[in-house]
Amino acid sequence: VSGKMGSVVQGIRDNEARVRFLGYRVEGYKLFIFTLTAVISGIAGALYYPQAGIINPAELAPIASIYLAVWVAIGGRGRLYGAVIGAAFVSLLSSWFTGGGAPAIDLGFYTILWTDWWLVLLGVSFVCVTLFFPKGIGGLFDYLVRKPS
């Protein structure tokens, strides 16, 4: 990211026409980045089977893509560590709420089981983070580290 290629790719992201005007072959850079991400995704998919032991059609459901967007939004956009923080945070909470770690709430007439309400809680947290903390947990961490004087 800090080299020439990273600067060109960031320039393509910000203003593709300007980078093309400067004489760079934008299509070549886009093709290279697309191919590189496809190779990394293929390697990740190949390494998933030995780790999980099984791959079923449910792994290809749209919820997997939605989880990725939620991880990045909650963790923080624009930072690699934000996505890692978001993935760890959401995965740990998912395990806690759906694995029986969270206590059930008995209202007398209805008992709230968190396994039933986990996706609703995840959606509400996604909306709240998007509205009130647009930079996510990573942005909150940045704010605490570089607190304005």
Backbone as JSON Lines, residues from 0, in Angstrom:
{"i":0,"aa":"V","n":[0.83,-1.19,0.0],"ca":[0.0,0.0,0.0],"c":[0.87,1.25,0.0]}
{"i":1,"aa":"S","n":[2.04,1.19,0.6],"ca":[2.87,2.37,0.69],"c":[3.76,2.57,-0.54]}
{"i":2,"aa":"G","n":[3.8,1.6,-1.45],"ca":[4.62,1.72,-2.64],"c":[3.89,2.4,-3.79]}
{"i":3,"aa":"K","n":[4.52,2.35,-4.97],"ca":[3.93,2.98,-6.15],"c":[2.61,2.33,-6.53]}
{"i":4,"aa":"M","n":[2.58,0.99,-6.51],"ca":[1.36,0.3,-6.9],"c":[0.22,0.62,-5.95]}
{"i":5,"aa":"G","n":[0.5,0.66,-4.66],"ca":[-0.54,1.02,-3.69],"c":[-1.08,2.41,-3.92]}
{"i":6,"aa":"S","n":[-0.2,3.34,-4.25],"ca":[-0.65,4.71,-4.53],"c":[-1.52,4.76,-5.77]}
{"i":7,"aa":"V","n":[-1.14,4.0,-6.8],"ca":[-1.94,3.99,-8.03],"c":[-3.3,3.36,-7.76]}
{"i":8,"aa":"V","n":[-3.34,2.27,-6.99],"ca":[-4.62,1.61,-6.69],"c":[-5.51,2.53,-5.86]}
{"i":9,"aa":"Q","n":[-4.92,3.24,-4.9],"ca":[-5.72,4.2,-4.13],"c":[-6.21,5.34,-5.02]}
{"i":10,"aa":"G","n":[-5.38,5.76,-5.96],"ca":[-5.8,6.79,-6.91],"c":[-6.94,6.31,-7.79]}
{"i":11,"aa":"I","n":[-6.88,5.05,-8.22],"ca":[-7.97,4.49,-9.02],"c":[-9.25,4.45,-8.2]}
{"i":12,"aa":"R","n":[-9.12,4.09,-6.92],"ca":[-10.3,4.05,-6.05],"c":[-10.92,5.45,-5.9]}
{"i":13,"aa":"D","n":[-10.06,6.47,-5.75],"ca":[-10.56,7.81,-5.48],"c":[-11.02,8.55,-6.74]}
{"i":14,"aa":"N","n":[-10.22,8.46,-7.81],"ca":[-10.56,9.19,-9.03],"c":[-9.94,8.47,-10.23]}
{"i":15,"aa":"E","n":[-10.69,7.55,-10.78],"ca":[-10.19,6.7,-11.86],"c":[-9.83,7.51,-13.1]}
{"i":16,"aa":"A","n":[-10.63,8.49,-13.43],"ca":[-10.38,9.29,-14.63],"c":[-9.06,10.05,-14.52]}
{"i":17,"aa":"R","n":[-8.75,10.57,-13.36],"ca":[-7.5,11.31,-13.18],"c":[-6.29,10.4,-13.33]}
{"i":18,"aa":"V","n":[-6.38,9.2,-12.78],"ca":[-5.27,8.25,-12.91],"c":[-5.08,7.85,-14.36]}
{"i":19,"aa":"R","n":[-6.17,7.65,-15.07],"ca":[-6.1,7.32,-16.5],"c":[-5.48,8.49,-17.27]}
{"i":20,"aa":"F","n":[-5.83,9.71,-16.9],"ca":[-5.29,10.9,-17.55],"c":[-3.79,11.03,-17.31]}
{"i":21,"aa":"L","n":[-3.31,10.57,-16.16],"ca":[-1.88,10.62,-15.85],"c":[-1.07,9.59,-16.63]}
{"i":22,"aa":"G","n":[-1.75,8.7,-17.35],"ca":[-1.05,7.78,-18.22],"c":[-0.94,6.35,-17.72]}
{"i":23,"aa":"Y","n":[-1.58,6.04,-16.62],"ca":[-1.54,4.67,-16.1],"c":[-2.6,3.82,-16.8]}
{"i":24,"aa":"R","n":[-2.28,2.55,-17.01],"ca":[-3.23,1.61,-17.61],"c":[-4.13,1.07,-16.49]}
{"i":25,"aa":"V","n":[-5.25,1.73,-16.29],"ca":[-6.15,1.42,-15.19],"c":[-6.67,-0.01,-15.29]}
{"i":26,"aa":"E","n":[-6.99,-0.45,-16.48],"ca":[-7.54,-1.8,-16.66],"c":[-6.54,-2.87,-16.22]}
{"i":27,"aa":"G","n":[-5.28,-2.65,-16.51],"ca":[-4.24,-3.61,-16.09],"c":[-4.14,-3.71,-14.58]}
{"i":28,"aa":"Y","n":[-4.18,-2.57,-13.89],"ca":[-4.14,-2.58,-12.43],"c":[-5.38,-3.25,-11.85]}
{"i":29,"aa":"K","n":[-6.55,-2.94,-12.43],"ca":[-7.79,-3.55,-11.94],"c":[-7.77,-5.06,-12.16]}
{"i":30,"aa":"L","n":[-7.3,-5.49,-13.31],"ca":[-7.23,-6.92,-13.6],"c":[-6.28,-7.62,-12.64]}
{"i":31,"aa":"F","n":[-5.13,-6.99,-12.36],"ca":[-4.18,-7.59,-11.44],"c":[-4.77,-7.71,-10.03]}
{"i":32,"aa":"I","n":[-5.4,-6.66,-9.54],"ca":[-5.99,-6.69,-8.19],"c":[-7.11,-7.71,-8.13]}
{"i":33,"aa":"F","n":[-7.95,-7.77,-9.16],"ca":[-9.04,-8.75,-9.19],"c":[-8.49,-10.17,-9.17]}
{"i":34,"aa":"T","n":[-7.46,-10.42,-9.97],"ca":[-6.85,-11.76,-10.02],"c":[-6.19,-12.1,-8.7]}
{"i":35,"aa":"L","n":[-5.5,-11.15,-8.09],"ca":[-4.85,-11.39,-6.8],"c":[-5.88,-11.72,-5.73]}
{"i":36,"aa":"T","n":[-6.99,-10.99,-5.67],"ca":[-8.02,-11.28,-4.68],"c":[-8.68,-12.62,-4.94]}
{"i":37,"aa":"A","n":[-8.84,-12.99,-6.22],"ca":[-9.41,-14.3,-6.55],"c":[-8.49,-15.42,-6.1]}
{"i":38,"aa":"V","n":[-7.18,-15.25,-6.28],"ca":[-6.21,-16.26,-5.84],"c":[-6.24,-16.39,-4.32]}
{"i":39,"aa":"I","n":[-6.26,-15.26,-3.62],"ca":[-6.3,-15.3,-2.15],"c":[-7.6,-15.95,-1.67]}
{"i":40,"aa":"S","n":[-8.71,-15.64,-2.33],"ca":[-9.99,-16.26,-1.96],"c":[-9.98,-17.75,-2.22]}
{"i":41,"aa":"G","n":[-9.39,-18.16,-3.33],"ca":[-9.29,-19.59,-3.64],"c":[-8.44,-20.33,-2.61]}
{"i":42,"aa":"I","n":[-7.33,-19.73,-2.21],"ca":[-6.48,-20.35,-1.19],"c":[-7.23,-20.43,0.14]}
{"i":43,"aa":"A","n":[-7.97,-19.36,0.48],"ca":[-8.75,-19.38,1.72],"c":[-9.81,-20.47,1.68]}
{"i":44,"aa":"G","n":[-10.47,-20.62,0.54],"ca":[-11.48,-21.68,0.41],"c":[-10.87,-23.06,0.49]}
{"i":45,"aa":"A","n":[-9.68,-23.22,-0.09],"ca":[-9.01,-24.52,-0.03],"c":[-8.54,-24.85,1.38]}
{"i":46,"aa":"L","n":[-8.18,-23.84,2.14],"ca":[-7.74,-24.07,3.52],"c":[-8.9,-24.21,4.5]}
{"i":47,"aa":"Y","n":[-10.11,-23.81,4.06],"ca":[-11.27,-23.9,4.95],"c":[-11.67,-25.35,5.2]}
{"i":48,"aa":"Y","n":[-11.61,-26.17,4.17],"ca":[-12.04,-27.56,4.33],"c":[-11.22,-28.31,5.38]}
{"i":49,"aa":"P","n":[-9.88,-28.27,5.35],"ca":[-9.15,-28.99,6.4],"c":[-9.44,-28.46,7.8]}
{"i":50,"aa":"Q","n":[-9.75,-27.17,7.91],"ca":[-10.04,-26.6,9.22],"c":[-11.43,-26.98,9.7]}
{"i":51,"aa":"A","n":[-12.44,-26.92,8.81],"ca":[-13.81,-27.18,9.22],"c":[-14.18,-28.66,9.11]}
{"i":52,"aa":"G","n":[-13.56,-29.37,8.18],"ca":[-13.85,-30.78,8.03],"c":[-14.99,-31.09,7.08]}
{"i":53,"aa":"I","n":[-15.81,-30.09,6.75],"ca":[-16.94,-30.3,5.84],"c":[-17.3,-28.97,5.2]}
{"i":54,"aa":"I","n":[-17.77,-29.07,3.98],"ca":[-18.32,-27.9,3.3],"c":[-19.7,-28.3,2.79]}
{"i":55,"aa":"N","n":[-20.7,-27.56,3.21],"ca":[-22.05,-27.85,2.76],"c":[-22.62,-26.63,2.02]}
{"i":56,"aa":"P","n":[-23.73,-26.8,1.32],"ca":[-24.28,-25.67,0.56],"c":[-24.66,-24.46,1.4]}
{"i":57,"aa":"A","n":[-24.88,-24.65,2.69],"ca":[-25.22,-23.51,3.54],"c":[-24.07,-22.52,3.65]}
{"i":58,"aa":"E","n":[-22.85,-22.98,3.4],"ca":[-21.7,-22.08,3.45],"c":[-21.75,-21.05,2.33]}
{"i":59,"aa":"L","n":[-22.5,-21.31,1.28],"ca":[-22.6,-20.41,0.14],"c":[-23.84,-19.53,0.2]}
{"i":60,"aa":"A","n":[-24.54,-19.55,1.32],"ca":[-25.76,-18.77,1.47],"c":[-25.42,-17.27,1.54]}
{"i":61,"aa":"P","n":[-26.37,-16.42,1.22],"ca":[-26.12,-14.97,1.26],"c":[-25.75,-14.46,2.65]}
{"i":62,"aa":"I","n":[-26.12,-15.17,3.7],"ca":[-25.8,-14.7,5.05],"c":[-24.3,-14.59,5.27]}
{"i":63,"aa":"A","n":[-23.5,-15.41,4.57],"ca":[-22.05,-15.33,4.71],"c":[-21.54,-13.98,4.21]}
{"i":64,"aa":"S","n":[-22.07,-13.49,3.11],"ca":[-21.68,-12.18,2.59],"c":[-22.16,-11.07,3.51]}
{"i":65,"aa":"I","n":[-23.33,-11.24,4.08],"ca":[-23.85,-10.24,5.0],"c":[-22.98,-10.18,6.24]}
{"i":66,"aa":"Y","n":[-22.54,-11.34,6.74],"ca":[-21.63,-11.35,7.89],"c":[-20.35,-10.58,7.59]}
{"i":67,"aa":"L","n":[-19.81,-10.74,6.39],"ca":[-18.59,-10.01,6.04],"c":[-18.81,-8.5,6.11]}
{"i":68,"aa":"A","n":[-19.93,-8.04,5.57],"ca":[-20.22,-6.61,5.61],"c":[-20.41,-6.12,7.05]}
{"i":69,"aa":"V","n":[-21.06,-6.94,7.88],"ca":[-21.27,-6.56,9.28],"c":[-19.95,-6.52,10.02]}
{"i":70,"aa":"W","n":[-19.07,-7.51,9.77],"ca":[-17.76,-7.52,10.43],"c":[-16.99,-6.24,10.13]}
{"i":71,"aa":"V","n":[-16.97,-5.86,8.87],"ca":[-16.21,-4.68,8.48],"c":[-16.86,-3.41,9.04]}
{"i":72,"aa":"A","n":[-18.18,-3.33,9.0],"ca":[-18.86,-2.13,9.51],"c":[-18.68,-1.99,11.01]}
{"i":73,"aa":"I","n":[-18.81,-3.07,11.75],"ca":[-18.67,-2.99,13.2],"c":[-17.21,-2.78,13.6]}
{"i":74,"aa":"G","n":[-16.3,-3.43,12.9],"ca":[-14.88,-3.28,13.22],"c":[-14.3,-1.96,12.8]}
{"i":75,"aa":"G","n":[-14.7,-1.48,11.66],"ca":[-14.19,-0.2,11.17],"c":[-13.74,-0.31,9.73]}
{"i":76,"aa":"R","n":[-14.29,0.56,8.92],"ca":[-13.95,0.55,7.5],"c":[-12.63,1.3,7.29]}
{"i":77,"aa":"G","n":[-11.91,0.86,6.26],"ca":[-10.69,1.56,5.88],"c":[-9.45,1.12,6.63]}
{"i":78,"aa":"R","n":[-9.59,0.19,7.53],"ca":[-8.45,-0.29,8.3],"c":[-8.48,-1.81,8.33]}
{"i":79,"aa":"L","n":[-7.32,-2.42,8.14],"ca":[-7.27,-3.88,8.17],"c":[-7.54,-4.39,9.58]}
{"i":80,"aa":"Y","n":[-6.98,-3.72,10.57],"ca":[-7.22,-4.18,11.94],"c":[-8.67,-3.99,12.36]}
{"i":81,"aa":"G","n":[-9.37,-3.05,11.74],"ca":[-10.79,-2.87,12.05],"c":[-11.61,-4.07,11.61]}
{"i":82,"aa":"A","n":[-11.3,-4.6,10.44],"ca":[-12.01,-5.79,9.97],"c":[-11.71,-6.99,10.84]}
{"i":83,"aa":"V","n":[-10.46,-7.11,11.28],"ca":[-10.07,-8.22,12.16],"c":[-10.78,-8.08,13.51]}
{"i":84,"aa":"I","n":[-10.8,-6.87,14.06],"ca":[-11.5,-6.63,15.33],"c":[-12.99,-6.95,15.18]}
{"i":85,"aa":"G","n":[-13.6,-6.51,14.09],"ca":[-15.02,-6.76,13.86],"c":[-15.32,-8.24,13.73]}
{"i":86,"aa":"A","n":[-14.48,-8.97,12.99],"ca":[-14.7,-10.41,12.83],"c":[-14.58,-11.13,14.16]}
{"i":87,"aa":"A","n":[-13.56,-10.79,14.93],"ca":[-13.38,-11.44,16.24],"c":[-14.53,-11.09,17.18]}
{"i":88,"aa":"F","n":[-14.9,-9.83,17.23],"ca":[-15.95,-9.37,18.13],"c":[-17.29,-10.03,17.8]}
{"i":89,"aa":"V","n":[-17.68,-10.01,16.54],"ca":[-18.97,-10.58,16.14],"c":[-18.96,-12.09,16.3]}
{"i":90,"aa":"S","n":[-17.86,-12.74,15.97],"ca":[-17.8,-14.2,16.1],"c":[-17.86,-14.62,17.56]}
{"i":91,"aa":"L","n":[-17.17,-13.91,18.44],"ca":[-17.22,-14.25,19.87],"c":[-18.62,-14.03,20.44]}
{"i":92,"aa":"L","n":[-19.24,-12.92,20.07],"ca":[-20.6,-12.68,20.56],"c":[-21.58,-13.7,19.99]}
{"i":93,"aa":"S","n":[-21.4,-14.08,18.74],"ca":[-22.27,-15.08,18.14],"c":[-22.14,-16.41,18.88]}
{"i":94,"aa":"S","n":[-20.92,-16.8,19.18],"ca":[-20.71,-18.05,19.92],"c":[-21.33,-17.97,21.31]}
{"i":95,"aa":"W","n":[-21.2,-16.82,21.96],"ca":[-21.73,-16.68,23.31],"c":[-23.26,-16.7,23.32]}
{"i":96,"aa":"F","n":[-23.87,-15.95,22.39],"ca":[-25.33,-15.89,22.38],"c":[-25.98,-17.17,21.87]}
{"i":97,"aa":"T","n":[-25.4,-17.8,20.86],"ca":[-26.03,-18.99,20.29],"c":[-25.55,-20.28,20.93]}
{"i":98,"aa":"G","n":[-24.47,-20.23,21.68],"ca":[-23.93,-21.44,22.3],"c":[-24.42,-21.69,23.71]}
{"i":99,"aa":"G","n":[-25.29,-20.85,24.21],"ca":[-25.85,-21.08,25.53],"c":[-25.14,-20.33,26.64]}
{"i":100,"aa":"G","n":[-24.17,-19.49,26.31],"ca":[-23.46,-18.72,27.33],"c":[-24.29,-17.59,27.9]}
{"i":101,"aa":"A","n":[-25.15,-17.02,27.08],"ca":[-25.98,-15.9,27.52],"c":[-27.19,-16.44,28.29]}
{"i":102,"aa":"P","n":[-27.51,-15.84,29.43],"ca":[-28.66,-16.33,30.2],"c":[-29.97,-15.98,29.52]}
{"i":103,"aa":"A","n":[-30.93,-16.87,29.64],"ca":[-32.27,-16.62,29.11],"c":[-32.98,-15.62,30.01]}
{"i":104,"aa":"I","n":[-33.84,-14.82,29.42],"ca":[-34.6,-13.82,30.17],"c":[-36.04,-14.31,30.26]}
{"i":105,"aa":"D","n":[-36.49,-14.55,31.48],"ca":[-37.84,-15.06,31.69],"c":[-38.77,-13.9,32.01]}
{"i":106,"aa":"L","n":[-39.74,-13.66,31.13],"ca":[-40.7,-12.58,31.32],"c":[-42.0,-13.08,31.95]}
{"i":107,"aa":"G","n":[-42.05,-14.33,32.34],"ca":[-43.25,-14.91,32.91],"c":[-44.12,-15.54,31.84]}
{"i":108,"aa":"F","n":[-44.53,-14.76,30.86],"ca":[-45.37,-15.28,29.79],"c":[-44.54,-15.71,28.58]}
{"i":109,"aa":"Y","n":[-43.27,-15.28,28.53],"ca":[-42.41,-15.6,27.39],"c":[-40.97,-15.61,27.88]}
{"i":110,"aa":"T","n":[-40.22,-16.58,27.41],"ca":[-38.8,-16.65,27.74],"c":[-37.99,-16.3,26.51]}
{"i":111,"aa":"I","n":[-37.13,-15.29,26.66],"ca":[-36.29,-14.86,25.54],"c":[-35.06,-15.75,25.5]}
{"i":112,"aa":"L","n":[-34.95,-16.5,24.43],"ca":[-33.76,-17.3,24.18],"c":[-32.92,-16.55,23.16]}
{"i":113,"aa":"W","n":[-31.66,-16.33,23.48],"ca":[-30.81,-15.52,22.61],"c":[-30.51,-16.2,21.29]}
{"i":114,"aa":"T","n":[-30.66,-17.52,21.22],"ca":[-30.44,-18.19,19.94],"c":[-31.5,-17.76,18.92]}
{"i":115,"aa":"D","n":[-32.7,-17.46,19.41],"ca":[-33.76,-17.0,18.51],"c":[-33.59,-15.54,18.1]}
{"i":116,"aa":"W","n":[-33.0,-14.74,18.97],"ca":[-32.93,-13.3,18.76],"c":[-31.55,-12.81,18.34]}
{"i":117,"aa":"W","n":[-30.6,-13.72,18.11],"ca":[-29.23,-13.3,17.8],"c":[-29.16,-12.47,16.52]}
{"i":118,"aa":"L","n":[-29.84,-12.88,15.45],"ca":[-29.77,-12.13,14.2],"c":[-30.43,-10.76,14.32]}
{"i":119,"aa":"V","n":[-31.47,-10.66,15.13],"ca":[-32.09,-9.35,15.37],"c":[-31.12,-8.44,16.12]}
{"i":120,"aa":"L","n":[-30.46,-8.98,17.13],"ca":[-29.47,-8.21,17.88],"c":[-28.31,-7.78,16.99]}
{"i":121,"aa":"L","n":[-27.89,-8.66,16.11],"ca":[-26.82,-8.34,15.17],"c":[-27.25,-7.22,14.22]}
{"i":122,"aa":"G","n":[-28.46,-7.28,13.71],"ca":[-28.96,-6.23,12.83],"c":[-29.08,-4.89,13.52]}
{"i":123,"aa":"V","n":[-29.58,-4.9,14.75],"ca":[-29.71,-3.65,15.51],"c":[-28.33,-3.07,15.8]}
{"i":124,"aa":"S","n":[-27.36,-3.92,16.16],"ca":[-26.0,-3.41,16.41],"c":[-25.38,-2.87,15.13]}
{"i":125,"aa":"F","n":[-25.65,-3.5,13.99],"ca":[-25.14,-2.99,12.71],"c":[-25.7,-1.61,12.42]}
{"i":126,"aa":"V","n":[-27.0,-1.42,12.61],"ca":[-27.62,-0.12,12.36],"c":[-27.09,0.92,13.33]}
{"i":127,"aa":"C","n":[-26.97,0.58,14.61],"ca":[-26.48,1.53,15.61],"c":[-25.03,1.94,15.34]}
{"i":128,"aa":"V","n":[-24.2,0.98,15.0],"ca":[-22.8,1.32,14.71],"c":[-22.72,2.19,13.47]}
{"i":129,"aa":"T","n":[-23.52,1.87,12.46],"ca":[-23.49,2.66,11.23],"c":[-23.96,4.09,11.47]}
{"i":130,"aa":"L","n":[-24.95,4.27,12.33],"ca":[-25.47,5.61,12.6],"c":[-24.6,6.41,13.57]}
{"i":131,"aa":"F","n":[-24.19,5.78,14.68],"ca":[-23.54,6.52,15.75],"c":[-22.02,6.41,15.77]}
{"i":132,"aa":"F","n":[-21.46,5.34,15.24],"ca":[-20.01,5.15,15.18],"c":[-19.61,4.75,13.76]}
{"i":133,"aa":"P","n":[-19.64,5.69,12.81],"ca":[-19.4,5.31,11.41],"c":[-18.02,4.72,11.16]}
{"i":134,"aa":"K","n":[-17.07,4.96,12.04],"ca":[-15.74,4.38,11.87],"c":[-15.58,3.08,12.64]}
{"i":135,"aa":"G","n":[-16.63,2.62,13.3],"ca":[-16.63,1.34,13.98],"c":[-15.78,1.31,15.24]}
{"i":136,"aa":"I","n":[-15.51,0.09,15.7],"ca":[-14.7,-0.09,16.91],"c":[-13.28,0.39,16.68]}
{"i":137,"aa":"G","n":[-12.75,0.18,15.47],"ca":[-11.41,0.65,15.14],"c":[-11.32,2.17,15.24]}
{"i":138,"aa":"G","n":[-12.36,2.88,14.8],"ca":[-12.38,4.33,14.92],"c":[-12.45,4.78,16.37]}
{"i":139,"aa":"L","n":[-13.17,4.03,17.19],"ca":[-13.23,4.34,18.62],"c":[-11.86,4.14,19.25]}
{"i":140,"aa":"F","n":[-11.17,3.07,18.83],"ca":[-9.81,2.82,19.32],"c":[-8.88,3.96,18.89]}
{"i":141,"aa":"D","n":[-8.98,4.4,17.64],"ca":[-8.16,5.52,17.15],"c":[-8.44,6.78,17.96]}
{"i":142,"aa":"Y","n":[-9.7,7.02,18.28],"ca":[-10.07,8.21,19.05],"c":[-9.45,8.16,20.45]}
{"i":143,"aa":"L","n":[-9.48,6.99,21.07],"ca":[-8.92,6.87,22.41],"c":[-7.41,7.0,22.42]}
{"i":144,"aa":"V","n":[-6.75,6.48,21.38],"ca":[-5.29,6.56,21.3],"c":[-4.85,7.98,20.98]}
{"i":145,"aa":"R","n":[-5.51,8.6,20.01],"ca":[-5.16,9.97,19.61],"c":[-6.23,10.93,20.07]}
{"i":146,"aa":"K","n":[-6.41,11.01,21.36],"ca":[-7.46,11.86,21.93],"c":[-7.13,13.33,21.63]}
{"i":147,"aa":"P","n":[-8.1,14.06,21.08],"ca":[-7.83,15.48,20.77],"c":[-7.64,16.28,22.04]}
{"i":148,"aa":"S","n":[-6.76,17.24,21.97],"ca":[-6.44,18.06,23.15],"c":[-7.46,19.14,23.37]}
